Amino acid sequence: MPEEADDLLALRRAIACGDLVTASTTRAIRAEREHARPDRGERVRMHVTIRVERVVLDSVLDRLRISGPITASSHESVSHGSHHSVTITPGERITVAKRSWAPLERRLLRPSRAARAFVLVAVDTRECGVARLSGTRLHALPNIYSGIGGKRYRTSHDATAYRASVKTAVSSCISAGDGLAIFGPGEEKRRTCATLSAIEGAEPTVVEGIDSGGEDGIHVFTRSEAMRKIMSETKLARVLGIVEEAMRRAGMRSRLYAMGHAEVARAVAARAASDIVFSDRLLADAGEEAAVELLNGAEAGGAAVHAVDTSTDAGLRVSGLGGIIALLRFAP
C-alpha cells in the first residue's frame, strides 16, 4: 500500500504495460429499460483487475492513474474487456501481478524502513510557522499571528491564546512517533515548547541558531546545519548532502558530477553514477517514459536514486539544475 508520494513514484517505475493491477474503484452502472434510454446510472464501488495499457503519474495531486481493459470485476454488471481507469492515492491498497518480476521491480516495491517524520515550529512573538516534514516533502500550514504590534505601535495581545492556537495547529498534523522541533529568535520558543509539551506523546526539542519565525523560519531551518544534526538520518538530510557535494565538485571544476538529463544519461550508460537526486522537473522535461527508463537503468547499474520534492529548498535547487544531478565514481 503506498503511504506517501515517493511510494507512488516507485509504483510508476515498477508497473509496466501488460501487468495486471487490482484496485478499488467506482464505476457507473446504468439500468437499461425496454423501449427507453438507459439512465445516467449509479456509481458503485467495486474491485476491478485491469491489464495495464497506460500509467500516468500526477505528482502535483499525488495520484497515479492506471488505464486498460478490465479482466475481472467484483460486480456482475461490468463486462470484461471494457476500458477503465483506476486512480491510486497514498493510503489505497493495490495488487500488481506480473509474468515475472525483475530484481529491481521487487526492490522498488519492497517495504522500506519508515523514516521518522518531523513537525517543525518556527515561532517568535509576532508569528508562528508550522510544517510537517515527511521524506523530502514539506507540508506547511498557514502562518499563525499573535496580533502584537511593532515598536512604534504597541498593542495588547493574548500570549496564552496565541500559544494555544499553535498547540491546536501542531496537534492537527503530528502523528505518533513524529519528532517535534521548535526554533526561532528570543525566548518565545521556550515558552511555546512548554505549551506543546502537553500534547500526548509529543517530545519537543528546542533548536538554537535559527533567528526567523513563521514560514521563512521553516525554510531557513530546512537548509541549516542545525537540521542536519537533529535529522541526520532523514531523507532530506541525505539529499542535501548529495546536492552540496555536487556543488562543491562543480566549484572545483571536477568531472565527477553530472547535471541535467543528457549528462546524467551518459553517466548512467557508462555505469559511472553513484548517487542521483531528481525532482519532478525531470518527468516534465524528459517525459515520464524516458525518466523512468533513466532512473531504473541507474538503479540497476548500482546507483542510489533519491527523489526530492520542490516544497523544500533542496528540491528547488535540483529543479534549477535541470531536474537531476549525479555524483560519479569516475569520469565517463
C-alpha positions as CSV (number, residue, x, y, z in Angstrom):
1,M,0.0,0.0,0.0
2,P,1.6,3.4,-1.0
3,E,1.9,5.6,2.1
4,E,3.4,8.7,0.6
5,A,4.2,10.4,-2.7
6,D,7.5,8.6,-3.1
7,D,5.7,5.3,-3.0
8,L,3.5,6.3,-6.0
9,L,6.7,7.1,-7.9
10,A,8.1,3.6,-7.0
11,L,4.8,2.1,-8.3
12,R,5.1,4.1,-11.5
13,R,8.6,2.8,-12.1
14,A,7.6,-0.8,-11.3
15,I,4.4,-1.1,-13.3
16,A,4.7,-1.9,-17.0
17,C,2.3,-2.4,-19.9
18,G,0.8,-5.9,-19.7
19,D,0.8,-6.2,-15.9
20,L,-2.4,-6.9,-14.1
21,V,-3.4,-4.4,-11.5
22,T,-6.2,-4.9,-9.0
23,A,-7.6,-2.0,-7.0
24,S,-10.8,-0.5,-5.6
25,T,-12.6,1.9,-7.9
26,T,-16.1,3.3,-8.7
27,R,-17.9,2.8,-12.0
28,A,-21.3,4.0,-13.2
29,I,-23.8,1.1,-13.5
30,R,-26.6,2.0,-15.9
31,A,-30.0,0.3,-15.7
32,E,-31.3,-0.3,-19.2
33,R,-35.1,-0.5,-19.6
34,E,-37.0,-1.8,-22.6
35,H,-38.0,1.0,-25.1
36,A,-36.3,3.6,-23.0
37,R,-32.9,5.3,-22.9
38,P,-30.6,4.0,-20.2
39,D,-30.4,6.3,-17.2
40,R,-27.2,8.1,-16.1
41,G,-26.6,5.2,-13.7
42,E,-25.4,5.0,-10.1
43,R,-21.7,5.0,-9.2
44,V,-20.9,1.7,-7.4
45,R,-17.7,0.9,-5.6
46,M,-16.1,-2.4,-6.6
47,H,-12.8,-4.1,-7.2
48,V,-11.5,-4.5,-10.7
49,T,-8.5,-6.0,-12.3
50,I,-7.2,-4.3,-15.4
51,R,-4.4,-5.2,-17.9
52,V,-2.2,-2.2,-17.9
53,E,-2.0,-0.1,-21.1
54,R,-1.1,3.3,-19.7
55,V,0.3,4.6,-16.5
56,V,0.5,8.4,-15.7
57,L,1.8,10.0,-12.5
58,D,0.4,13.3,-11.4
59,S,3.0,14.5,-8.8
60,V,1.1,17.7,-8.2
61,L,-2.1,15.9,-6.9
62,D,-0.2,12.9,-5.6
63,R,-2.0,10.3,-7.6
64,L,-1.3,7.5,-10.1
65,R,-3.7,6.8,-12.9
66,I,-3.6,3.3,-14.5
67,S,-5.7,2.5,-17.6
68,G,-6.6,-0.6,-19.5
69,P,-9.2,-3.2,-20.3
70,I,-11.0,-4.9,-17.4
71,T,-10.2,-8.6,-17.0
72,A,-12.0,-9.3,-13.7
73,S,-14.5,-7.5,-11.5
74,S,-16.4,-7.9,-8.2
75,H,-19.6,-6.6,-9.9
76,E,-21.6,-8.9,-12.2
77,S,-22.8,-5.9,-14.4
78,V,-19.3,-5.0,-15.5
79,S,-18.4,-6.5,-18.8
80,H,-14.9,-7.8,-19.2
81,G,-12.9,-6.1,-22.0
82,S,-14.3,-2.7,-21.4
83,H,-11.8,0.0,-20.7
84,H,-11.4,1.6,-17.3
85,S,-9.0,3.8,-15.3
86,V,-8.2,3.4,-11.6
87,T,-6.7,6.3,-9.6
88,I,-4.3,5.4,-6.8
89,T,-3.5,7.8,-4.0
90,P,-1.5,7.3,-0.8
91,G,-3.3,5.0,1.6
92,E,-5.1,3.0,-1.1
93,R,-4.4,-0.7,-1.5
94,I,-3.2,-2.1,-4.8
95,T,-2.2,-5.5,-6.1
96,V,0.3,-5.9,-9.0
97,A,0.7,-9.2,-10.9
98,K,3.5,-9.8,-13.5
99,R,4.6,-12.8,-15.6
100,S,8.0,-12.4,-14.0
101,W,9.5,-10.0,-11.5
102,A,12.9,-8.3,-12.2
103,P,15.1,-7.9,-9.1
104,L,14.8,-4.1,-9.5
105,E,11.0,-4.2,-9.5
106,R,10.9,-6.3,-6.4
107,R,13.3,-3.9,-4.7
108,L,11.2,-0.9,-5.7
109,L,8.1,-2.3,-4.1
110,R,9.7,-3.8,-1.0
111,P,8.5,-2.0,2.1
112,S,11.3,0.2,3.3
113,R,12.1,1.1,6.9
114,A,9.8,4.1,7.6
115,A,11.8,7.2,8.1
116,R,10.8,9.4,11.0
117,A,8.7,12.5,10.2
118,F,9.2,15.8,12.0
119,V,6.8,18.6,12.8
120,L,8.6,21.9,12.6
121,V,7.6,25.0,14.6
122,A,9.3,28.4,13.8
123,V,8.0,30.9,16.4
124,D,8.6,34.4,17.6
125,T,6.4,36.9,19.4
126,R,4.7,38.0,16.1
127,E,4.1,34.9,14.0
128,C,4.5,31.1,14.0
129,G,5.0,28.7,11.1
130,V,4.1,25.1,11.5
131,A,5.0,22.4,8.9
132,R,5.4,18.6,8.7
133,L,8.4,17.2,7.0
134,S,7.9,13.6,5.7
135,G,10.7,12.3,3.5
136,T,11.6,15.2,1.4
137,R,8.1,16.7,1.3
138,L,7.3,19.7,3.4
139,H,3.6,20.4,4.1
140,A,3.2,23.9,5.6
141,L,0.2,25.1,7.5
142,P,-0.9,28.8,7.2
143,N,1.0,31.2,9.5
144,I,-0.4,31.9,12.9
145,Y,-0.3,35.6,14.1
146,S,-0.2,36.8,17.6
147,G,-1.6,40.3,16.9
148,I,1.2,42.1,18.6
149,G,2.1,45.4,17.1
150,G,5.6,46.8,16.2
151,K,7.8,49.0,18.3
152,R,6.0,52.2,17.2
153,Y,2.5,50.8,17.5
154,R,2.3,48.7,20.6
155,T,-0.9,46.8,21.0
156,S,-2.1,44.4,23.6
157,H,-2.3,40.7,22.7
158,D,-3.2,37.5,24.4
159,A,0.0,35.4,24.5
160,T,-1.8,32.4,26.1
161,A,-4.4,32.4,23.2
162,Y,-1.5,32.7,20.7
163,R,0.3,29.6,22.1
164,A,-3.0,27.7,22.3
165,S,-3.5,28.3,18.6
166,V,0.0,27.0,17.9
167,K,-0.8,23.9,20.0
168,T,-4.0,23.3,18.1
169,A,-2.1,23.6,14.7
170,V,0.6,21.2,15.9
171,S,-1.9,18.7,17.3
172,S,-3.7,18.6,13.9
173,C,-0.6,17.4,12.0
174,I,1.5,15.4,14.4
175,S,1.4,11.6,14.5
176,A,2.7,9.0,16.9
177,G,6.4,8.7,16.6
178,D,6.9,12.1,14.9
179,G,9.7,14.4,16.1
180,L,8.9,17.9,17.1
181,A,11.5,20.7,16.7
182,I,10.9,24.3,17.9
183,F,13.1,27.2,16.9
184,G,13.1,30.9,16.4
185,P,14.6,34.1,17.9
186,G,14.3,35.1,21.6
187,E,12.7,33.2,24.4
188,E,9.3,32.6,22.8
189,K,10.4,29.2,21.5
190,R,10.9,28.0,25.1
191,R,7.5,29.3,26.2
192,T,5.9,27.6,23.2
193,C,7.9,24.4,24.0
194,A,6.3,24.3,27.5
195,T,2.9,24.6,25.9
196,L,3.5,21.9,23.3
197,S,4.8,19.5,25.9
198,A,1.2,19.0,27.0
199,I,0.4,17.2,23.6
200,E,0.1,13.5,24.3
201,G,3.2,11.6,23.0
202,A,5.0,14.8,21.9
203,E,8.7,15.2,22.9
204,P,9.5,18.8,21.7
205,T,13.1,19.8,21.2
206,V,14.3,23.4,21.2
207,V,16.8,24.2,18.4
208,E,19.2,27.1,18.7
209,G,20.6,29.1,15.9
210,I,17.5,29.9,13.8
211,D,16.6,33.6,14.0
212,S,13.5,33.7,12.0
213,G,9.9,32.8,12.8
214,G,6.9,32.0,10.5
215,E,7.2,30.3,7.1
216,D,10.6,32.0,6.5
217,G,12.0,30.3,9.6
218,I,10.8,26.9,8.4
219,H,12.7,27.3,5.1
220,V,15.8,28.7,6.9
221,F,15.8,25.6,9.1
222,T,15.5,23.0,6.3
223,R,18.8,24.2,4.8
224,S,20.6,24.8,8.1
225,E,23.4,22.8,9.8
226,A,21.1,22.5,12.8
227,M,18.6,20.5,10.7
228,R,21.3,18.0,9.7
229,K,22.5,17.5,13.3
230,I,18.9,16.8,14.5
231,M,17.7,14.9,11.5
232,S,20.9,13.2,10.2
233,E,19.0,10.0,9.4
234,T,16.2,11.7,7.3
235,K,16.0,11.5,3.6
236,L,16.2,15.3,3.3
237,A,19.5,15.4,5.1
238,R,20.9,12.8,2.8
239,V,19.7,14.6,-0.3
240,L,21.1,17.9,0.9
241,G,24.5,16.3,1.4
242,I,24.4,15.0,-2.2
243,V,23.4,18.4,-3.6
244,E,26.0,20.3,-1.7
245,E,28.7,17.7,-2.7
246,A,27.8,18.2,-6.4
247,M,28.0,21.9,-6.0
248,R,31.4,21.6,-4.3
249,R,32.7,19.4,-7.1
250,A,31.4,21.9,-9.6
251,G,33.2,24.7,-7.9
252,M,36.5,22.7,-8.0
253,R,35.9,22.1,-11.7
254,S,35.9,18.3,-11.0
255,R,34.5,16.0,-13.7
256,L,32.9,13.7,-11.1
257,Y,29.4,15.1,-11.3
258,A,26.7,15.5,-13.9
259,M,23.7,17.8,-14.2
260,G,20.7,17.6,-16.5
261,H,19.1,14.7,-18.3
262,A,21.6,14.4,-21.1
263,E,24.7,14.4,-18.9
264,V,23.3,12.1,-16.3
265,A,22.0,9.7,-19.0
266,R,25.6,9.5,-20.4
267,A,26.9,8.8,-17.0
268,V,24.3,6.1,-16.3
269,A,25.1,4.4,-19.7
270,A,28.7,4.2,-18.6
271,R,27.7,2.9,-15.1
272,A,29.6,5.8,-13.6
273,A,26.8,7.3,-11.4
274,S,27.0,6.5,-7.6
275,D,24.2,8.8,-6.3
276,I,21.4,10.5,-8.2
277,V,18.9,13.1,-6.9
278,F,16.0,14.2,-9.1
279,S,12.9,16.4,-8.9
280,D,9.6,16.3,-10.7
281,R,11.0,18.7,-13.3
282,L,12.8,15.6,-14.8
283,L,9.5,13.9,-15.5
284,A,8.1,17.1,-17.0
285,D,11.1,17.9,-19.2
286,A,12.2,14.4,-20.3
287,G,8.8,12.8,-20.3
288,E,7.7,10.1,-17.9
289,E,8.8,7.1,-20.0
290,A,12.3,8.5,-20.6
291,A,12.6,9.5,-17.0
292,V,11.5,6.1,-15.7
293,E,13.9,4.3,-18.1
294,L,16.8,6.5,-16.9
295,L,16.1,6.0,-13.2
296,N,15.5,2.3,-13.5
297,G,18.7,1.9,-15.5
298,A,20.7,3.9,-13.0
299,E,19.5,1.8,-10.1
300,A,20.1,-1.4,-12.0
301,G,23.6,-0.1,-12.5
302,G,24.2,0.3,-8.8
303,A,23.4,3.9,-8.3
304,A,21.4,5.1,-5.3
305,V,18.4,7.1,-6.6
306,H,16.7,9.8,-4.4
307,A,13.6,11.8,-5.3
308,V,13.3,15.3,-3.8
309,D,10.1,17.4,-3.5
310,T,10.1,21.0,-4.7
311,S,8.4,22.1,-1.5
312,T,11.9,22.3,0.0
313,D,14.9,24.4,-0.9
314,A,16.8,21.3,-2.0
315,G,14.1,20.4,-4.5
316,L,14.1,23.9,-5.9
317,R,17.9,23.8,-6.3
318,V,17.7,20.4,-8.1
319,S,15.0,21.7,-10.4
320,G,17.1,24.8,-11.2
321,L,20.0,22.5,-12.2
322,G,17.9,20.6,-14.8
323,G,15.8,18.4,-12.6
324,I,18.5,15.8,-11.9
325,I,22.1,15.7,-10.6
326,A,24.5,12.8,-10.1
327,L,27.7,12.1,-8.2
328,L,30.1,10.0,-10.3
329,R,32.6,7.3,-9.4
330,F,34.7,8.1,-12.4
331,A,34.5,10.5,-15.4
332,P,32.8,8.7,-18.3
